[in-house]
Amino acid sequence: MGLSLLISILITFLVIVLVLYLVNMLPLDAKVRQIVRVVVIIIGIISLLKYLAVF
């Protein structure tokens, strides 16, 4: 149980980092890019909290 939880958290963290990297590559306005970053970080935090059984 502990190892699968750790792997799930690691995969989620890597996906968040990858999505943030890809957002930086998009030709977006700075304001839109900031909004997308905040949304991705919030979704990532919620999914990490789900793995830690907070929700």
C-alpha distance matrix in Angstrom:
0.0 3.8 5.6 5.4 6.2 8.7 10.1 10.7 12.4 14.4 15.5 16.6 18.5 20.1 21.2 22.8 24.6 25.8 27.1 28.9 30.4 31.7 33.1 35.1 36.6 37.9 41.6 41.1 43.1 41.7 41.3 39.4 37.2 36.4 35.6 33.2 31.4 31.0 29.7 27.1 26.0 25.8 23.8 21.4 21.0 20.5 17.7 16.0 16.5 15.0 11.6 12.1 12.9 16.6 17.9
3.8 0.0 3.8 5.6 5.2 6.2 8.7 10.0 10.7 12.3 14.3 15.5 16.6 18.4 20.1 21.3 22.7 24.4 25.9 27.3 28.7 30.4 31.8 33.4 35.1 36.7 40.3 39.8 41.6 40.0 39.8 38.2 35.7 34.7 34.3 32.1 29.9 29.5 28.6 26.0 24.4 24.5 23.0 20.2 19.5 19.6 17.1 14.7 15.4 14.7 11.1 10.9 12.7 16.0 18.0
5.6 3.8 0.0 3.8 5.4 5.1 6.2 8.6 9.9 10.5 12.2 14.2 15.3 16.4 18.3 20.0 21.1 22.4 24.3 25.9 26.9 28.5 30.3 31.8 33.1 35.0 38.6 38.5 40.5 39.1 39.2 37.4 34.7 34.1 33.9 31.4 29.2 29.3 28.4 25.4 24.1 24.8 23.0 20.0 20.0 20.4 17.5 15.2 16.7 16.1 12.3 12.9 15.2 18.4 20.1
5.4 5.6 3.8 0.0 3.8 5.4 5.0 6.1 8.6 9.8 10.4 12.2 14.1 15.2 16.4 18.3 19.9 20.8 22.4 24.3 25.6 26.7 28.5 30.4 31.6 33.1 36.8 36.6 38.8 37.5 37.5 35.5 33.0 32.6 32.0 29.4 27.6 27.6 26.4 23.4 22.5 23.0 20.8 18.0 18.4 18.4 15.1 13.5 15.2 13.9 10.3 11.9 13.7 17.1 18.1
6.2 5.2 5.4 3.8 0.0 3.8 5.5 5.1 6.2 8.6 9.9 10.6 12.3 14.3 15.4 16.6 18.5 20.0 21.2 22.7 24.4 25.8 27.1 29.0 30.6 32.0 35.6 35.1 36.9 35.5 35.2 33.4 31.0 30.2 29.6 27.2 25.3 25.0 23.9 21.2 19.9 20.0 18.2 15.4 15.3 15.2 12.4 10.3 11.7 10.7 7.0 8.2 10.4 13.5 14.9
8.7 6.2 5.1 5.4 3.8 0.0 3.8 5.4 5.2 6.1 8.6 9.9 10.6 12.3 14.3 15.4 16.6 18.3 20.1 21.2 22.6 24.3 25.8 27.3 29.0 30.7 34.3 34.0 35.8 34.2 34.3 32.7 30.0 29.2 29.0 26.7 24.3 24.3 23.7 20.7 19.2 20.0 18.5 15.3 15.2 16.1 13.4 10.7 12.7 12.8 9.1 9.8 12.9 15.4 17.2
10.1 8.7 6.2 5.0 5.5 3.8 0.0 3.8 5.5 5.0 6.1 8.5 9.8 10.5 12.2 14.2 15.3 16.3 18.2 20.0 20.9 22.3 24.2 25.9 27.1 28.8 32.5 32.5 34.7 33.4 33.7 31.8 29.0 28.7 28.5 25.8 23.7 24.2 23.4 20.1 19.2 20.3 18.3 15.1 16.0 16.8 13.6 11.7 14.4 13.9 10.4 12.3 15.0 17.7 18.8
10.7 10.0 8.6 6.1 5.1 5.4 3.8 0.0 3.8 5.4 5.2 6.1 8.6 9.9 10.6 12.3 14.3 15.3 16.5 18.4 19.9 21.0 22.5 24.6 25.9 27.2 30.9 30.6 32.7 31.6 31.5 29.4 27.0 26.6 26.0 23.3 21.6 21.8 20.5 17.4 16.8 17.4 15.1 12.3 13.3 13.6 10.1 8.8 11.6 10.6 7.5 10.2 12.6 15.1 15.7
12.4 10.7 9.9 8.6 6.2 5.2 5.5 3.8 0.0 3.8 5.5 5.1 6.1 8.6 9.9 10.6 12.4 14.2 15.4 16.6 18.4 20.0 21.2 22.9 24.7 26.2 29.7 29.2 31.0 29.4 29.3 27.6 25.1 24.3 24.0 21.6 19.4 19.4 18.6 15.6 14.2 15.1 13.5 10.2 10.6 11.6 8.8 6.4 9.4 9.7 6.8 8.6 11.7 13.5 14.8
14.4 12.3 10.5 9.8 8.6 6.1 5.0 5.4 3.8 0.0 3.8 5.4 5.1 6.2 8.6 9.9 10.6 12.2 14.3 15.4 16.5 18.3 20.0 21.3 22.9 24.8 28.4 28.3 30.3 28.7 29.1 27.5 24.6 24.1 24.3 21.7 19.3 19.9 19.5 16.1 14.9 16.6 15.2 11.6 12.6 14.4 11.6 9.4 12.8 13.3 10.6 12.2 15.5 17.2 18.4
15.5 14.3 12.2 10.4 9.9 8.6 6.1 5.2 5.5 3.8 0.0 3.8 5.4 5.1 6.1 8.6 9.9 10.4 12.2 14.2 15.2 16.3 18.3 20.1 21.2 22.8 26.5 26.6 28.9 27.8 28.2 26.1 23.3 23.4 23.3 20.3 18.4 19.5 18.5 14.9 14.6 16.3 14.2 11.0 13.1 14.3 11.1 10.1 13.7 13.5 11.2 13.8 16.6 18.3 18.8
16.6 15.5 14.2 12.2 10.6 9.9 8.5 6.1 5.1 5.4 3.8 0.0 3.8 5.5 5.1 6.3 8.7 9.9 10.6 12.4 14.3 15.4 16.5 18.6 20.2 21.4 25.0 24.6 26.6 25.4 25.5 23.4 20.9 20.6 20.2 17.4 15.6 16.2 15.0 11.6 11.3 12.6 10.4 7.3 9.5 10.6 7.6 7.1 10.8 10.8 9.4 12.0 14.6 15.8 16.0
18.5 16.6 15.3 14.1 12.3 10.6 9.8 8.6 6.1 5.1 5.4 3.8 0.0 3.8 5.5 5.1 6.3 8.6 10.0 10.7 12.4 14.3 15.4 16.9 18.8 20.5 23.9 23.5 25.3 23.8 24.0 22.4 19.5 19.0 19.2 16.7 14.2 14.9 14.7 11.2 10.1 12.3 11.1 7.4 9.1 11.5 9.5 7.9 11.6 12.8 11.4 13.1 16.2 16.9 17.7
20.1 18.4 16.4 15.2 14.3 12.3 10.5 9.9 8.6 6.2 5.1 5.5 3.8 0.0 3.8 5.4 5.1 6.1 8.6 9.9 10.5 12.2 14.2 15.5 16.8 18.8 22.4 22.6 24.8 23.5 24.3 22.5 19.4 19.5 20.0 17.1 14.8 16.5 16.2 12.4 12.1 14.8 13.4 10.1 12.5 14.7 12.4 11.5 15.2 16.0 14.4 16.5 19.5 20.4 21.0
21.2 20.1 18.3 16.4 15.4 14.3 12.2 10.6 9.9 8.6 6.1 5.1 5.5 3.8 0.0 3.8 5.4 5.0 6.1 8.5 9.7 10.4 12.2 14.3 15.4 16.7 20.4 20.4 22.9 22.0 22.6 20.3 17.5 18.0 18.0 14.7 13.1 14.9 13.9 10.1 10.9 13.3 11.2 8.6 11.9 13.5 11.1 11.3 15.0 15.3 14.4 17.0 19.5 20.3 20.2
22.8 21.3 20.0 18.3 16.6 15.4 14.2 12.3 10.6 9.9 8.6 6.3 5.1 5.4 3.8 0.0 3.8 5.5 5.2 6.2 8.6 9.9 10.6 12.5 14.5 15.7 19.1 18.6 20.5 19.3 19.6 17.6 14.8 14.8 14.8 11.9 9.8 11.3 10.8 7.0 7.2 10.0 8.8 6.1 9.2 11.5 10.0 10.2 13.6 14.6 14.4 16.4 18.9 19.0 19.1
24.6 22.7 21.1 19.9 18.5 16.6 15.3 14.3 12.4 10.6 9.9 8.7 6.3 5.1 5.4 3.8 0.0 3.8 5.5 5.1 6.1 8.7 9.9 10.8 12.7 14.7 18.1 18.0 20.0 18.5 19.5 18.0 14.6 14.7 15.7 13.0 10.4 12.6 13.0 9.4 9.2 12.7 12.2 9.4 12.0 14.7 13.5 13.0 16.5 17.8 17.2 18.9 21.8 21.9 22.4
25.8 24.4 22.4 20.8 20.0 18.3 16.3 15.3 14.2 12.2 10.4 9.9 8.6 6.1 5.0 5.5 3.8 0.0 3.8 5.4 5.0 6.2 8.6 10.0 10.8 12.8 16.4 17.0 19.5 18.7 20.0 18.0 14.7 15.7 16.6 13.3 11.6 14.4 14.2 10.5 11.6 14.8 13.6 11.5 14.7 16.9 15.2 15.4 18.9 19.7 19.0 21.3 23.9 24.3 24.3
27.1 25.9 24.3 22.4 21.2 20.1 18.2 16.5 15.4 14.3 12.2 10.6 10.0 8.6 6.1 5.2 5.5 3.8 0.0 3.8 5.4 5.0 6.1 8.7 9.9 10.8 14.4 14.3 16.9 16.3 17.2 14.8 11.9 13.1 13.4 9.9 8.8 11.7 11.0 7.6 9.6 12.6 11.3 10.1 13.5 15.3 14.1 15.1 18.3 19.0 19.1 21.4 23.6 23.7 23.2
28.9 27.3 25.9 24.3 22.7 21.2 20.0 18.4 16.6 15.4 14.2 12.4 10.7 9.9 8.5 6.2 5.1 5.4 3.8 0.0 3.8 5.5 5.1 6.4 8.9 10.2 13.4 13.0 14.9 13.7 14.7 13.0 9.6 10.3 11.5 8.6 6.4 9.6 10.2 7.2 8.3 11.9 11.8 10.5 13.3 15.7 15.3 15.8 18.7 20.1 20.3 22.1 24.5 24.1 24.0
30.4 28.7 26.9 25.6 24.4 22.6 20.9 19.9 18.4 16.5 15.2 14.3 12.4 10.5 9.7 8.6 6.1 5.0 5.4 3.8 0.0 3.8 5.4 5.2 6.6 9.2 12.4 13.1 15.4 14.4 16.3 14.8 11.1 12.5 14.3 11.5 9.6 13.1 13.9 11.0 12.0 15.6 15.4 13.9 16.7 19.2 18.4 18.6 21.9 23.1 22.9 24.8 27.4 27.3 27.3
31.7 30.4 28.5 26.7 25.8 24.3 22.3 21.0 20.0 18.3 16.3 15.4 14.3 12.2 10.4 9.9 8.7 6.2 5.0 5.5 3.8 0.0 3.8 5.3 5.1 6.6 10.3 11.3 14.3 14.3 16.0 13.8 10.7 13.0 14.2 10.9 10.4 14.0 13.9 11.3 13.4 16.6 15.8 14.9 18.2 20.1 19.2 20.0 23.2 24.0 24.1 26.3 28.7 28.6 28.2
33.1 31.8 30.3 28.5 27.1 25.8 24.2 22.5 21.2 20.0 18.3 16.5 15.4 14.2 12.2 10.6 9.9 8.6 6.1 5.1 5.4 3.8 0.0 3.8 5.4 5.3 8.6 8.4 11.0 10.9 12.3 10.0 6.9 9.4 10.5 7.5 7.4 11.1 11.3 9.5 11.8 14.7 14.5 14.3 17.3 19.2 18.9 20.0 22.8 23.8 24.4 26.5 28.6 28.0 27.4
35.1 33.4 31.8 30.4 29.0 27.3 25.9 24.6 22.9 21.3 20.1 18.6 16.9 15.5 14.3 12.5 10.8 10.0 8.7 6.4 5.2 5.3 3.8 0.0 3.8 5.6 7.9 8.3 10.4 9.7 12.1 10.9 7.3 9.5 11.9 9.8 8.8 12.5 13.7 12.1 13.5 16.8 17.2 16.6 19.2 21.6 21.5 22.1 24.9 26.3 26.7 28.4 30.8 30.2 30.0
36.6 35.1 33.1 31.6 30.6 29.0 27.1 25.9 24.7 22.9 21.2 20.2 18.8 16.8 15.4 14.5 12.7 10.8 9.9 8.9 6.6 5.1 5.4 3.8 0.0 3.8 6.5 8.6 11.5 11.8 14.5 12.9 9.9 12.8 14.8 12.4 12.1 15.9 16.5 14.7 16.7 19.8 19.7 19.1 22.1 24.2 23.7 24.5 27.5 28.6 28.8 30.8 33.2 32.9 32.5
37.9 36.7 35.0 33.1 32.0 30.7 28.8 27.2 26.2 24.8 22.8 21.4 20.5 18.8 16.7 15.7 14.7 12.8 10.8 10.2 9.2 6.6 5.3 5.6 3.8 0.0 3.8 5.6 9.1 10.5 12.7 10.5 8.4 11.9 13.3 10.9 11.8 15.4 15.5 14.4 16.9 19.6 19.3 19.5 22.5 24.2 23.9 25.3 28.1 28.9 29.5 31.7 33.7 33.2 32.4
41.6 40.3 38.6 36.8 35.6 34.3 32.5 30.9 29.7 28.4 26.5 25.0 23.9 22.4 20.4 19.1 18.1 16.4 14.4 13.4 12.4 10.3 8.6 7.9 6.5 3.8 0.0 3.8 6.9 9.1 11.7 10.1 8.8 12.5 14.0 12.5 13.8 17.1 17.5 17.1 19.5 21.9 22.1 22.5 25.3 27.0 27.1 28.4 31.0 32.0 32.8 34.9 36.9 36.1 35.2
41.1 39.8 38.5 36.6 35.1 34.0 32.5 30.6 29.2 28.3 26.6 24.6 23.5 22.6 20.4 18.6 18.0 17.0 14.3 13.0 13.1 11.3 8.4 8.3 8.6 5.6 3.8 0.0 3.7 6.3 8.2 6.4 5.9 9.6 10.7 9.9 11.6 14.5 15.0 15.2 17.6 19.7 20.1 21.1 23.5 25.1 25.6 27.1 29.4 30.4 31.7 33.5 35.3 34.2 33.3
43.1 41.6 40.5 38.8 36.9 35.8 34.7 32.7 31.0 30.3 28.9 26.6 25.3 24.8 22.9 20.5 20.0 19.5 16.9 14.9 15.4 14.3 11.0 10.4 11.5 9.1 6.9 3.7 0.0 3.8 5.5 5.3 6.1 8.7 10.1 10.6 12.2 14.4 15.5 16.5 18.3 20.1 21.2 22.4 24.4 26.0 27.0 28.4 30.3 31.7 33.1 34.7 36.4 34.9 34.1
41.7 40.0 39.1 37.5 35.5 34.2 33.4 31.6 29.4 28.7 27.8 25.4 23.8 23.5 22.0 19.3 18.5 18.7 16.3 13.7 14.4 14.3 10.9 9.7 11.8 10.5 9.1 6.3 3.8 0.0 3.8 5.5 5.0 6.2 8.7 9.9 10.5 12.4 14.4 15.3 16.5 18.5 20.1 20.9 22.5 24.5 25.8 26.7 28.6 30.3 31.7 32.9 34.8 33.2 32.7
41.3 39.8 39.2 37.5 35.2 34.3 33.7 31.5 29.3 29.1 28.2 25.5 24.0 24.3 22.6 19.6 19.5 20.0 17.2 14.7 16.3 16.0 12.3 12.1 14.5 12.7 11.7 8.2 5.5 3.8 0.0 3.8 5.4 5.2 6.4 8.8 10.0 10.9 12.6 14.4 15.6 16.8 18.7 20.1 21.4 23.0 24.7 25.9 27.3 29.0 30.8 31.9 33.4 31.5 30.8
39.4 38.2 37.4 35.5 33.4 32.7 31.8 29.4 27.6 27.5 26.1 23.4 22.4 22.5 20.3 17.6 18.0 18.0 14.8 13.0 14.8 13.8 10.0 10.9 12.9 10.5 10.1 6.4 5.3 5.5 3.8 0.0 3.8 5.4 5.1 6.2 8.6 10.0 10.6 12.3 14.3 15.5 16.6 18.3 20.1 21.3 22.6 24.3 25.9 27.2 29.0 30.5 31.9 30.2 29.2
37.2 35.7 34.7 33.0 31.0 30.0 29.0 27.0 25.1 24.6 23.3 20.9 19.5 19.4 17.5 14.8 14.6 14.7 11.9 9.6 11.1 10.7 6.9 7.3 9.9 8.4 8.8 5.9 6.1 5.0 5.4 3.8 0.0 3.8 5.5 5.1 6.2 8.7 10.0 10.5 12.3 14.3 15.4 16.3 18.3 20.1 21.1 22.3 24.3 25.8 27.2 28.6 30.4 29.0 28.3
36.4 34.7 34.1 32.6 30.2 29.2 28.7 26.6 24.3 24.1 23.4 20.6 19.0 19.5 18.0 14.8 14.7 15.7 13.1 10.3 12.5 13.0 9.4 9.5 12.8 11.9 12.5 9.6 8.7 6.2 5.2 5.4 3.8 0.0 3.8 5.5 5.1 6.3 8.7 9.9 10.6 12.4 14.3 15.3 16.5 18.5 20.0 21.0 22.5 24.4 26.0 27.0 28.8 27.0 26.6
35.6 34.3 33.9 32.0 29.6 29.0 28.5 26.0 24.0 24.3 23.3 20.2 19.2 20.0 18.0 14.8 15.7 16.6 13.4 11.5 14.3 14.2 10.5 11.9 14.8 13.3 14.0 10.7 10.1 8.7 6.4 5.1 5.5 3.8 0.0 3.8 5.4 5.2 6.3 8.7 10.0 10.7 12.4 14.2 15.5 16.7 18.5 20.0 21.2 22.8 24.8 25.9 27.3 25.4 24.5
33.2 32.1 31.4 29.4 27.2 26.7 25.8 23.3 21.6 21.7 20.3 17.4 16.7 17.1 14.7 11.9 13.0 13.3 9.9 8.6 11.5 10.9 7.5 9.8 12.4 10.9 12.5 9.9 10.6 9.9 8.8 6.2 5.1 5.5 3.8 0.0 3.8 5.5 5.1 6.1 8.6 9.9 10.6 12.1 14.2 15.4 16.5 18.2 20.0 21.1 22.8 24.4 25.9 24.5 23.5
31.4 29.9 29.2 27.6 25.3 24.3 23.7 21.6 19.4 19.3 18.4 15.6 14.2 14.8 13.1 9.8 10.4 11.6 8.8 6.4 9.6 10.4 7.4 8.8 12.1 11.8 13.8 11.6 12.2 10.5 10.0 8.6 6.2 5.1 5.4 3.8 0.0 3.8 5.5 5.2 6.1 8.6 10.0 10.4 12.2 14.3 15.3 16.3 18.2 19.9 21.2 22.5 24.4 23.1 22.7
31.0 29.5 29.3 27.6 25.0 24.3 24.2 21.8 19.4 19.9 19.5 16.2 14.9 16.5 14.9 11.3 12.6 14.4 11.7 9.6 13.1 14.0 11.1 12.5 15.9 15.4 17.1 14.5 14.4 12.4 10.9 10.0 8.7 6.3 5.2 5.5 3.8 0.0 3.8 5.5 5.1 6.1 8.6 9.8 10.5 12.3 14.2 15.2 16.4 18.4 20.2 21.1 22.6 20.8 20.3
29.7 28.6 28.4 26.4 23.9 23.7 23.4 20.5 18.6 19.5 18.5 15.0 14.7 16.2 13.9 10.8 13.0 14.2 11.0 10.2 13.9 13.9 11.3 13.7 16.5 15.5 17.5 15.0 15.5 14.4 12.6 10.6 10.0 8.7 6.3 5.1 5.5 3.8 0.0 3.8 5.5 5.2 6.2 8.5 10.0 10.7 12.3 14.2 15.4 16.6 18.7 20.1 21.3 19.6 18.6
27.1 26.0 25.4 23.4 21.2 20.7 20.1 17.4 15.6 16.1 14.9 11.6 11.2 12.4 10.1 7.0 9.4 10.5 7.6 7.2 11.0 11.3 9.5 12.1 14.7 14.4 17.1 15.2 16.5 15.3 14.4 12.3 10.5 9.9 8.7 6.1 5.2 5.5 3.8 0.0 3.8 5.5 5.2 6.0 8.6 9.9 10.5 12.1 14.2 15.3 16.7 18.5 20.1 19.0 18.3
26.0 24.4 24.1 22.5 19.9 19.2 19.2 16.8 14.2 14.9 14.6 11.3 10.1 12.1 10.9 7.2 9.2 11.6 9.6 8.3 12.0 13.4 11.8 13.5 16.7 16.9 19.5 17.6 18.3 16.5 15.6 14.3 12.3 10.6 10.0 8.6 6.1 5.1 5.5 3.8 0.0 3.8 5.5 5.0 6.1 8.6 9.8 10.4 12.1 14.1 15.4 16.5 18.4 17.1 17.0
25.8 24.5 24.8 23.0 20.0 20.0 20.3 17.4 15.1 16.6 16.3 12.6 12.3 14.8 13.3 10.0 12.7 14.8 12.6 11.9 15.6 16.6 14.7 16.8 19.8 19.6 21.9 19.7 20.1 18.5 16.8 15.5 14.3 12.4 10.7 9.9 8.6 6.1 5.2 5.5 3.8 0.0 3.8 5.4 5.2 6.2 8.6 9.9 10.6 12.4 14.5 15.4 16.6 14.8 14.3
23.8 23.0 23.0 20.8 18.2 18.5 18.3 15.1 13.5 15.2 14.2 10.4 11.1 13.4 11.2 8.8 12.2 13.6 11.3 11.8 15.4 15.8 14.5 17.2 19.7 19.3 22.1 20.1 21.2 20.1 18.7 16.6 15.4 14.3 12.4 10.6 10.0 8.6 6.2 5.2 5.5 3.8 0.0 3.8 5.5 5.2 6.2 8.6 9.9 10.6 12.7 14.4 15.4 14.3 13.2
21.4 20.2 20.0 18.0 15.4 15.3 15.1 12.3 10.2 11.6 11.0 7.3 7.4 10.1 8.6 6.1 9.4 11.5 10.1 10.5 13.9 14.9 14.3 16.6 19.1 19.5 22.5 21.1 22.4 20.9 20.1 18.3 16.3 15.3 14.2 12.1 10.4 9.8 8.5 6.0 5.0 5.4 3.8 0.0 3.8 5.4 5.1 6.1 8.6 9.8 10.8 12.5 14.4 13.8 13.5
21.0 19.5 20.0 18.4 15.3 15.2 16.0 13.3 10.6 12.6 13.1 9.5 9.1 12.5 11.9 9.2 12.0 14.7 13.5 13.3 16.7 18.2 17.3 19.2 22.1 22.5 25.3 23.5 24.4 22.5 21.4 20.1 18.3 16.5 15.5 14.2 12.2 10.5 10.0 8.6 6.1 5.2 5.5 3.8 0.0 3.8 5.5 5.1 6.1 8.6 10.0 10.5 12.4 11.1 11.5
20.5 19.6 20.4 18.4 15.2 16.1 16.8 13.6 11.6 14.4 14.3 10.6 11.5 14.7 13.5 11.5 14.7 16.9 15.3 15.7 19.2 20.1 19.2 21.6 24.2 24.2 27.0 25.1 26.0 24.5 23.0 21.3 20.1 18.5 16.7 15.4 14.3 12.3 10.7 9.9 8.6 6.2 5.2 5.4 3.8 0.0 3.8 5.5 5.1 6.2 8.9 9.9 10.6 9.2 8.5
17.7 17.1 17.5 15.1 12.4 13.4 13.6 10.1 8.8 11.6 11.1 7.6 9.5 12.4 11.1 10.0 13.5 15.2 14.1 15.3 18.4 19.2 18.9 21.5 23.7 23.9 27.1 25.6 27.0 25.8 24.7 22.6 21.1 20.0 18.5 16.5 15.3 14.2 12.3 10.5 9.8 8.6 6.2 5.1 5.5 3.8 0.0 3.8 5.4 4.9 6.5 8.8 9.9 9.9 9.2
16.0 14.7 15.2 13.5 10.3 10.7 11.7 8.8 6.4 9.4 10.1 7.1 7.9 11.5 11.3 10.2 13.0 15.4 15.1 15.8 18.6 20.0 20.0 22.1 24.5 25.3 28.4 27.1 28.4 26.7 25.9 24.3 22.3 21.0 20.0 18.2 16.3 15.2 14.2 12.1 10.4 9.9 8.6 6.1 5.1 5.5 3.8 0.0 3.8 5.3 5.2 6.5 8.9 9.1 9.8
16.5 15.4 16.7 15.2 11.7 12.7 14.4 11.6 9.4 12.8 13.7 10.8 11.6 15.2 15.0 13.6 16.5 18.9 18.3 18.7 21.9 23.2 22.8 24.9 27.5 28.1 31.0 29.4 30.3 28.6 27.3 25.9 24.3 22.5 21.2 20.0 18.2 16.4 15.4 14.2 12.1 10.6 9.9 8.6 6.1 5.1 5.4 3.8 0.0 3.8 5.4 5.0 6.3 5.5 6.6
15.0 14.7 16.1 13.9 10.7 12.8 13.9 10.6 9.7 13.3 13.5 10.8 12.8 16.0 15.3 14.6 17.8 19.7 19.0 20.1 23.1 24.0 23.8 26.3 28.6 28.9 32.0 30.4 31.7 30.3 29.0 27.2 25.8 24.4 22.8 21.1 19.9 18.4 16.6 15.3 14.1 12.4 10.6 9.8 8.6 6.2 4.9 5.3 3.8 0.0 3.8 5.4 5.1 5.8 5.3
11.6 11.1 12.3 10.3 7.0 9.1 10.4 7.5 6.8 10.6 11.2 9.4 11.4 14.4 14.4 14.4 17.2 19.0 19.1 20.3 22.9 24.1 24.4 26.7 28.8 29.5 32.8 31.7 33.1 31.7 30.8 29.0 27.2 26.0 24.8 22.8 21.2 20.2 18.7 16.7 15.4 14.5 12.7 10.8 10.0 8.9 6.5 5.2 5.4 3.8 0.0 3.8 5.3 7.6 8.4
12.1 10.9 12.9 11.9 8.2 9.8 12.3 10.2 8.6 12.2 13.8 12.0 13.1 16.5 17.0 16.4 18.9 21.3 21.4 22.1 24.8 26.3 26.5 28.4 30.8 31.7 34.9 33.5 34.7 32.9 31.9 30.5 28.6 27.0 25.9 24.4 22.5 21.1 20.1 18.5 16.5 15.4 14.4 12.5 10.5 9.9 8.8 6.5 5.0 5.4 3.8 0.0 3.8 5.6 8.0
12.9 12.7 15.2 13.7 10.4 12.9 15.0 12.6 11.7 15.5 16.6 14.6 16.2 19.5 19.5 18.9 21.8 23.9 23.6 24.5 27.4 28.7 28.6 30.8 33.2 33.7 36.9 35.3 36.4 34.8 33.4 31.9 30.4 28.8 27.3 25.9 24.4 22.6 21.3 20.1 18.4 16.6 15.4 14.4 12.4 10.6 9.9 8.9 6.3 5.1 5.3 3.8 0.0 3.8 5.4
16.6 16.0 18.4 17.1 13.5 15.4 17.7 15.1 13.5 17.2 18.3 15.8 16.9 20.4 20.3 19.0 21.9 24.3 23.7 24.1 27.3 28.6 28.0 30.2 32.9 33.2 36.1 34.2 34.9 33.2 31.5 30.2 29.0 27.0 25.4 24.5 23.1 20.8 19.6 19.0 17.1 14.8 14.3 13.8 11.1 9.2 9.9 9.1 5.5 5.8 7.6 5.6 3.8 0.0 3.8
17.9 18.0 20.1 18.1 14.9 17.2 18.8 15.7 14.8 18.4 18.8 16.0 17.7 21.0 20.2 19.1 22.4 24.3 23.2 24.0 27.3 28.2 27.4 30.0 32.5 32.4 35.2 33.3 34.1 32.7 30.8 29.2 28.3 26.6 24.5 23.5 22.7 20.3 18.6 18.3 17.0 14.3 13.2 13.5 11.5 8.5 9.2 9.8 6.6 5.3 8.4 8.0 5.4 3.8 0.0
